[in-house]
């Protein structure tokens, strides 16, 4: 897993939303943000293989 600018966006936006959900005690909202964050990071690291790599 590579860390780059997209990971920074994750930490800033999803992390802040997650902290807010924890402070409010809204566990469903917190779980939603964790799930969205995981999907975001996984999607960022999935890259299609080029034809030269598959040969």
C-alpha positions, 0 to 999 in steps of 0.5 A: 500500500503506497502512501501519497496525497490521497492518503493525506486527503483520507486523514484530513477529511475522513479522519476529521469526520470520524473524530466528530462521529466519536465525539457525538457518540454516534457509532453508526456514523463512525462505522460508516466513515470507517467503511468509506475510508477503507473503500477509498484507500483500497480503491486508490491502490487498485490499478489496472495492469498495463499490457507490458506487465502481463506479457 
